[in-house]
Every structure is written in structure tokens, then in C-alpha cells.
Amino acid sequence: MDPARLARLALRPAQRAFAEWVEYRPQHAPAFPVRGVFNAAHTALSGEGEVDFSTTAPSLGIVDSDFPAPPRQSDRIVIRGRVYEVADVQPDGPNIGSLLILTTTQQRPDGRKPDRIDSTRRITDPEGID
């Protein structure tokens, strides 16, 4: 089956049901709006001993034909007011879609640098235990 036809039959209904508009910012081209299925899944991890923690592995599912050029590592995406960077691009089907694995950045959506954070300030817990 033709990949474009498969995209229309399989991915497009999912895009219509679950996708949201995001702003894609390629490194060497103008930004553009595109739809994608965003997942900010929380994953619980178990450490050694009694230490448990959780992490997120945000991702964005896209239809490849919606992009003028293939997405690349280090491109940026603004989703729900937060800037993410493409850490990895994984194929999602035979040349019809991709799953963009994202990392968060400190950049603001307007492109400005974040406020300076004073890393020398000491923070103690409310019970006085450092």
C-alpha cells in the first residue's frame, strides 16, 4: 500500500482525534504550525534501596508529510507554552510518521533567555534539616 494512502487511512484519524497545534522551529528555516499527538508520559522508576523517583519522556507523534523537510535533532518545538528540543527522531510506520523524542529546555517560548537563577542561595527544608 502507498505510504501516503496508509497515512490518510491510519494516522489522519488519530491526528484528528488526539493532535494539537504546536509551533515547530527548525534550526535553519522559519517556524511553522503543525499538528502532533503530544505525550508527556510520567514513568515511575525504582532506584536502589528505598529510593523511588519518576521521570518524563515527552514525545510528539507526527505525520511526515506535514513537514517540508524531515525533523532533525536539536530542532525546537513549542507545546502548551513550553519549549522542547528534539532529542531523537524515531520512525513510526513505513515512511508515514515519526515519533519525536523530546527534552525540555530553559528557553522561553518568545525566544528570550530565562531569568537568571541565583545558584548560590541555600535552600533548607521547612523542618530545618539541610
Beta strands, then each sheet from edge to edge (+ up, - down):
strand 1: 20-25
strand 2: 32-39
strand 3: 42-46
strand 4: 52-56
strand 5: 59-63
strand 6: 76-79
strand 7: 82-91
strand 8: 97-104
sheet 1: 1+ 2- 5+ 8- 7+ 6- 1+
sheet 2: 3+ 4-
end
